Amino acid sequence: MASVSEQQANYVLRVVEERRIRFVQLWFTDVLGRLKAFHVTPAELEDALEEGMTFDGSAIDGFSRVQEADVLAKPDLDTFQLLPWHAEGEGVARVFCDIATVDGAPFEGCPRNRLRRILDGAHDEGFTFFVAPELEFFYFDSLEPAGPPRPVDLGSYFDLGTDNVAGRLRRDTVRTLEEMGIPVEHAQHEDAPGQHEIDLRYTDALTMADTVMTVRHVVKELARQAGVAASFMPKPLAGVQGSGMHTHLSLWRDDTNAFVGDDDRYGLSPLAHQFIAGLLTHAKEITAITNQWVNSYKRLVPGNEAPVHVSWARNNRSALVRVPTVKRTKVTSTRLEYRAPDSAANPYLCFAVILAAGMAGIRGGYELPPEAAGNLFTHTEDSDLPMLPTSLKEAADTMAGSELLHETLGEHLVEWFLRNKRAEWAAYAETVTPFELDRYLPLL
């Protein structure tokens, strides 16, 4: 649990006073990664920083049962940040919170706590885990469910376009993130109409999970202010690609990239081979976390530029694990790319299970299988490679039987997550869709 030093608290209180901050939002996430918040006035802030905010955990999905309801939101003051889109004199700031029990122990249902625990385990073995996700999303005219969503532009991959609302929004979003101290590698239009991408610069996995939550909030808020809507739904449109969160990974030890191998034809260390093997061995088990919605599996289908086979390859976008090419002068940037996650995943749990799978490969000395050949997006029928789950039900059932997932997430999170996902699948399975009405009602 992050400590609140007197020096940090005094700095926050001083900034709030000098910048005339009207509210401080205390952010945290539920088990599904949905952003929750308290709004604290300056008059109440000092007590909130010292003691945390008590709330009824039974009201938050995946937190507490009624008989064990009360929990504490404890601010992590390293994450204090002004929200720059509010007017002068009406300022708002935010700070992420860890959730604790009323006696101060880390709460088992807090995704942020769980990621920290997995990172601490790797750190005890000398490793620091860095990630850099690529966040894809759509801009639509509206999110009203009356009909199919309408993209705000008709652009495609890397289109420069004109000074349209989507282009301006993407630029304004990047500028806002930079103002908040969030470095962006680059941003561009993606392949589908209305689809855009923001690539974030490497940092440690806990900071990046906070960053992903922030980016999603900023993207949606600035879109709302511009009179349009943004969505990170994995597959909002039929016939075009969905929104992924391809995540670049590296392990560092003693200020050295532990994935770099001088004597390997791939440029990878034996440790990197084992990490990839861990990802592949446990890929099916972690898919319910990296792709947690019914809609996620409309993206993970053959031919839609998303990985469906449990495979690895060098610089091959159709593989589940890709080894990007690096310049000879920049071997320290050697990394892996895990391409299954979508942009609607809970980043805390997503990064936790990815690291856990890779570390299982290292600890168990897993052997790397042969590299996949060819384009797996198109040549799928004759492939003998195992496939990722094809539905949320299959993914949840696989997760339920995974010893690794139970160890990584703990029984509390696994129980709540599976309960939620099975309820989601049951509701989906009994829903009569427009597809069925259009196809069968006139015919049968």
C-alpha positions in Angstrom: 0.0 0.0 0.0 1.4 3.4 -1.0 2.4 5.5 2.0 1.2 9.1 2.3 4.2 11.2 3.5 3.7 14.5 5.3 5.8 16.2 2.6 3.6 14.8 -0.2 0.4 15.8 1.5 1.7 19.3 2.2 2.6 19.7 -1.5 -0.8 18.6 -2.6 -2.6 20.9 -0.2 -0.4 23.8 -1.3 -1.1 23.2 -5.0 -4.8 22.9 -4.4 -4.8 26.2 -2.6 -2.6 28.1 -5.0 -4.3 26.8 -8.1 -7.8 27.3 -6.7 -8.8 23.7 -7.1 -12.5 23.3 -6.4 -12.6 19.5 -6.3 -10.1 16.6 -6.0 -11.4 13.4 -7.6 -10.2 10.2 -5.8 -10.1 7.6 -8.6 -10.2 3.8 -8.3 -11.5 0.9 -10.4 -13.8 -2.0 -9.9 -13.0 -5.6 -10.9 -13.9 -4.9 -14.6 -11.8 -1.8 -14.8 -14.6 0.8 -14.7 -13.5 4.1 -13.3 -15.0 5.2 -10.0 -14.5 8.4 -8.0 -15.1 10.4 -4.9 -15.3 14.2 -5.3 -13.6 15.8 -2.4 -13.7 19.6 -1.6 -10.5 21.3 -0.4 -12.0 21.6 3.1 -12.3 17.8 3.4 -9.1 17.0 1.5 -6.6 16.9 4.4 -8.7 14.3 6.2 -9.1 12.2 3.0 -5.3 12.2 2.5 -4.6 11.2 6.1 -7.3 8.7 6.7 -8.7 7.7 3.3 -12.3 7.7 2.4 -14.6 4.9 3.8 -17.3 3.6 1.5 -19.6 0.7 1.1 -17.7 -1.9 -0.9 -20.8 -4.0 -1.5 -22.0 -1.2 -3.9 -19.0 -1.7 -6.2 -19.0 -4.7 -8.5 -16.4 -7.2 -7.4 -15.6 -5.7 -4.1 -17.4 -6.8 -0.9 -20.3 -8.9 0.2 -22.9 -7.1 2.3 -21.6 -8.7 5.5 -18.0 -7.3 4.9 -19.0 -4.1 3.3 -16.8 -1.2 4.5 -13.5 -0.5 2.7 -11.1 2.5 2.5 -9.9 4.4 -0.6 -6.3 5.5 0.2 -4.8 8.1 -2.1 -1.5 7.4 -3.8 -0.1 11.0 -3.9 2.5 10.1 -6.5 -0.5 10.1 -8.9 -1.8 13.6 -8.1 -2.5 15.5 -11.3 -4.5 18.5 -12.4 -7.1 17.9 -15.1 -6.2 20.7 -17.6 -9.6 21.0 -19.4 -11.3 22.8 -16.5 -11.5 26.6 -16.4 -9.2 28.7 -14.3 -10.7 29.1 -10.8 -12.8 26.0 -11.3 -10.0 23.5 -11.3 -10.3 19.8 -10.7 -7.5 17.4 -9.9 -7.3 13.7 -9.6 -5.4 11.1 -7.6 -5.5 7.3 -7.9 -6.4 5.3 -4.8 -5.5 1.9 -3.5 -8.4 0.1 -1.7 -7.7 -1.2 1.9 -9.8 -2.9 4.5 -10.9 -0.9 7.5 -7.8 -2.1 9.4 -5.5 -0.9 6.7 -4.6 -4.2 5.0 -4.5 -4.3 1.1 -8.0 -5.2 -0.1 -8.1 -8.5 -2.1 -10.7 -7.1 -4.5 -8.6 -4.1 -5.6 -7.2 -4.6 -9.1 -4.4 -2.1 -8.5 -3.3 -3.9 -5.3 -3.2 -7.2 -7.3 -1.0 -5.8 -10.0 1.4 -4.3 -7.4 1.6 -7.7 -5.8 2.6 -9.4 -9.0 5.1 -6.7 -9.8 6.6 -7.0 -6.3 7.0 -10.7 -6.8 9.0 -10.1 -10.1 11.0 -7.4 -8.4 12.0 -9.8 -5.6 13.6 -11.8 -8.4 15.4 -8.7 -9.7 13.0 -7.8 -12.5 11.2 -4.6 -13.4 8.3 -5.0 -15.9 7.8 -2.3 -18.5 4.9 -2.0 -21.0 3.9 0.3 -23.8 0.3 -0.2 -25.1 -1.2 1.0 -28.4 -4.8 2.1 -27.6 -7.3 2.0 -30.5 -10.7 3.6 -30.3 -13.5 5.0 -32.4 -15.1 8.5 -32.7 -18.8 8.4 -33.5 -21.5 11.0 -34.1 -23.4 9.5 -31.1 -23.6 6.4 -29.0 -27.4 6.3 -29.0 -28.4 2.6 -29.6 -31.2 3.4 -32.1 -29.1 2.2 -35.0 -25.5 1.4 -36.1 -23.0 4.0 -34.8 -21.8 6.4 -37.5 -18.1 7.2 -37.6 -17.2 10.9 -37.7 -14.8 10.4 -40.6 -14.2 8.0 -43.5 -10.4 7.9 -43.2 -8.2 4.8 -43.3 -4.7 3.8 -42.1 -2.4 6.8 -41.6 -4.6 9.1 -43.5 -3.6 12.7 -42.9 -7.0 14.1 -43.9 -8.2 17.6 -43.5 -8.8 19.7 -40.4 -11.9 17.6 -39.4 -13.3 17.1 -36.0 -11.5 13.8 -35.5 -8.1 15.1 -36.4 -8.5 18.1 -34.1 -9.7 15.9 -31.3 -6.8 13.5 -31.6 -4.3 16.4 -31.6 -6.1 18.1 -28.6 -6.0 14.8 -26.8 -2.3 14.3 -27.3 -1.6 17.9 -26.1 -3.8 17.4 -23.0 -2.0 14.1 -22.1 1.4 15.8 -22.5 0.2 18.6 -20.2 -0.6 15.9 -17.7 2.9 14.5 -17.9 1.8 11.5 -20.0 4.3 11.0 -22.9 2.8 9.9 -26.2 5.0 8.0 -28.8 2.7 8.9 -31.7 -0.9 9.0 -32.7 -2.6 8.3 -36.1 -5.7 7.4 -37.9 -6.3 3.6 -37.9 -7.6 1.3 -40.6 -11.3 1.7 -40.1 -13.5 4.8 -40.6 -13.6 6.8 -37.4 -10.9 4.7 -35.8 -7.8 6.3 -34.2 -4.8 5.1 -32.2 -2.6 6.6 -29.4 0.6 4.8 -28.6 2.1 5.4 -25.1 5.7 5.6 -24.2 7.3 2.8 -22.1 7.0 3.0 -18.4 6.5 0.5 -15.5 3.4 -1.5 -15.6 1.6 0.1 -12.5 2.2 3.6 -13.8 1.0 2.5 -17.3 -2.2 0.9 -15.9 -3.0 4.2 -14.2 -2.1 5.9 -17.5 -4.5 3.7 -19.6 -7.4 4.6 -17.3 -6.5 8.3 -17.6 -6.2 8.2 -21.4 -9.6 6.5 -21.8 -11.2 9.2 -19.6 -9.4 12.0 -21.4 -10.4 10.7 -24.9 -14.1 10.4 -23.9 -14.2 13.7 -22.0 -12.7 15.7 -24.9 -14.9 14.0 -27.4 -18.0 14.9 -25.2 -16.9 18.5 -25.1 -16.6 18.5 -28.9 -20.2 17.2 -29.3 -19.2 13.7 -30.5 -18.6 10.4 -28.7 -15.6 8.1 -28.3 -15.8 4.4 -27.6 -13.2 1.7 -26.7 -15.7 -1.1 -27.5 -13.6 -3.9 -29.0 -15.8 -4.4 -32.1 -18.4 -1.7 -32.7 -18.7 -2.0 -36.5 -19.2 -5.1 -38.6 -16.9 -5.6 -41.6 -13.9 -3.7 -40.3 -11.2 -4.4 -37.8 -11.9 -3.9 -34.0 -9.9 -1.9 -31.4 -7.0 -3.7 -29.9 -4.5 -2.8 -27.2 -1.3 -4.3 -28.6 1.0 -4.3 -25.7 4.8 -4.1 -26.0 6.7 -5.8 -23.1 10.2 -5.9 -21.7 11.8 -7.1 -18.5 14.8 -5.2 -17.1 17.3 -6.4 -14.5 20.2 -4.3 -13.1 19.5 -1.5 -15.6 19.8 -4.0 -18.5 17.2 -5.2 -20.8 16.9 -8.9 -19.9 15.4 -9.8 -23.3 18.5 -8.9 -25.3 20.6 -11.9 -26.5 23.8 -11.4 -28.4 24.3 -15.0 -29.6 20.7 -15.6 -30.7 19.5 -15.3 -34.3 16.4 -13.5 -33.1 18.4 -11.2 -30.9 16.6 -12.7 -27.8 18.0 -14.0 -24.6 17.2 -17.5 -23.3 15.1 -15.7 -20.7 13.1 -14.0 -23.5 12.5 -17.4 -25.1 11.1 -18.7 -21.8 8.9 -15.6 -21.3 7.4 -16.1 -24.8 6.9 -19.8 -24.1 5.1 -18.8 -20.9 2.8 -16.5 -22.7 2.0 -19.1 -25.3 1.5 -21.9 -22.7 -1.0 -19.8 -20.7 -2.5 -17.7 -23.5 -5.9 -19.5 -23.4 -6.1 -19.2 -19.6 -5.5 -15.4 -19.6 -7.8 -14.5 -22.5 -10.8 -14.0 -20.3 -8.8 -11.1 -18.6 -7.2 -9.6 -21.8 -10.5 -9.9 -23.7 -13.2 -9.7 -21.0 -16.4 -8.8 -22.9 -18.9 -10.8 -25.1 -18.1 -8.3 -27.8 -14.3 -9.0 -27.5 -14.8 -12.2 -29.4 -16.3 -10.5 -32.4 -12.8 -9.0 -32.9 -10.9 -12.3 -32.3 -12.0 -14.0 -35.4 -10.0 -15.2 -38.5 -9.4 -12.6 -41.2 -10.0 -9.5 -39.0 -6.3 -8.6 -38.4 -6.5 -9.9 -34.8 -4.6 -12.9 -33.6 -6.6 -16.1 -33.2 -3.7 -18.7 -33.1 -1.4 -19.4 -30.2 1.8 -18.5 -32.0 4.9 -16.4 -32.1 7.0 -14.9 -34.9 9.4 -12.2 -35.8 7.8 -9.0 -37.2 4.6 -10.9 -38.2 1.4 -9.1 -37.2 -0.7 -12.2 -37.5 1.1 -13.9 -34.6 -0.1 -13.7 -31.1 3.3 -12.8 -29.8 5.4 -10.7 -32.2 9.1 -9.9 -31.9 9.5 -6.5 -33.5 12.6 -5.7 -35.5 14.9 -3.2 -33.8 17.7 -1.1 -35.2 21.2 -2.4 -34.7 22.1 0.7 -32.8 19.2 0.3 -30.4 19.3 -3.3 -29.2 18.2 -2.1 -25.8 14.8 -1.5 -27.3 14.3 -5.3 -27.8 10.8 -6.2 -26.7 7.9 -8.5 -27.3 4.4 -7.5 -28.4 1.4 -9.3 -27.1 -1.4 -8.6 -29.6 -4.5 -10.2 -28.1 -5.7 -7.6 -25.6 -8.4 -5.1 -26.6 -8.7 -1.5 -25.5 -11.6 -2.3 -23.1 -9.6 -4.6 -20.8 -9.0 -3.8 -17.2 -5.3 -2.7 -17.5 -4.4 -3.7 -14.0 -5.5 -7.3 -14.3 -4.4 -7.4 -18.0 -0.8 -6.5 -17.2 -0.8 -8.7 -14.1 -1.8 -11.9 -16.0 0.6 -11.2 -18.9 3.5 -10.8 -16.5 2.4 -13.9 -14.5 2.3 -16.0 -17.7 5.7 -14.9 -18.8 7.3 -15.3 -15.4 5.8 -18.8 -15.2 7.8 -19.6 -18.4 11.0 -18.3 -16.8 10.5 -20.0 -13.5 9.5 -23.3 -15.1 12.2 -23.1 -17.9 9.5 -23.5 -20.6 10.8 -24.4 -24.1 10.0 -22.1 -27.0 8.0 -23.8 -29.8 9.0 -23.2 -33.5 8.2 -19.9 -35.0 5.0 -19.6 -37.0 5.4 -19.1 -40.7 3.1 -17.3 -43.2 0.1 -15.1 -42.8 -2.1 -16.6 -40.1 -4.8 -14.0 -40.8 -5.6 -15.7 -44.1 -4.2 -19.3 -43.9 -6.3 -20.5 -41.0 -8.0 -23.7 -42.1 -4.9 -25.8 -42.6 -3.1 -24.6 -39.4 -2.4 -27.1 -36.7 -1.7 -24.4 -34.2 -3.9 -24.2 -31.1 -6.5 -21.3 -31.1 -7.5 -18.8 -28.5 -11.0 -19.1 -27.0 -13.7 -18.2 -29.5 -16.3 -17.0 -26.9 -16.5 -15.4 -23.5 -18.0 -18.6 -22.2 -15.0 -20.7 -23.4 -12.6 -18.2 -22.1 -14.2 -18.0 -18.6 -14.4 -21.8 -18.4 -10.7 -22.0 -19.3 -9.9 -19.4 -16.7 -11.8 -21.2 -14.0 -9.6 -24.2 -14.4 -6.3 -22.3 -14.4 -4.1 -22.7 -11.4 -2.0 -19.8 -12.6 -5.0 -17.4 -12.7 -6.1 -18.5 -9.2 -2.6 -17.8 -7.9 -2.2 -14.6 -9.8 -5.5 -12.9 -9.0 -6.5 -14.6 -5.8 -9.8 -16.4 -5.1 -11.7 -13.1 -4.3 -11.1 -11.6 -7.7 -11.5 -14.9 -9.6 -14.8 -15.6 -8.0 -16.3 -12.1 -8.6 -14.9 -11.9 -12.2 -16.2 -15.3 -13.2 -19.6 -14.6 -11.6 -19.9 -11.4 -13.6 -18.7 -12.9 -16.9 -21.0 -15.9 -16.6 -24.0 -13.6 -16.0 -22.9 -11.5 -19.0 -22.8 -14.6 -21.2 -26.2 -15.9 -20.0 -27.8 -12.5 -20.7 -26.2 -12.5 -24.2 -27.2 -16.1 -25.0 -30.9 -15.4 -24.4 -31.0 -12.1 -26.3 -32.8 -12.1 -29.6 -30.6 -10.0 -31.9 -31.4 -7.9 -35.0 -29.5 -10.5 -37.0 -31.9 -13.2 -36.0 -35.0 -11.1 -36.6 -33.7 -9.9 -40.0 -32.7 -13.4 -41.1 -35.4 -15.6 -39.6 -38.6 -13.7 -38.9 -39.7 -13.4 -42.5 -38.5 -16.9 -43.4 -39.7 -19.1 -40.6 
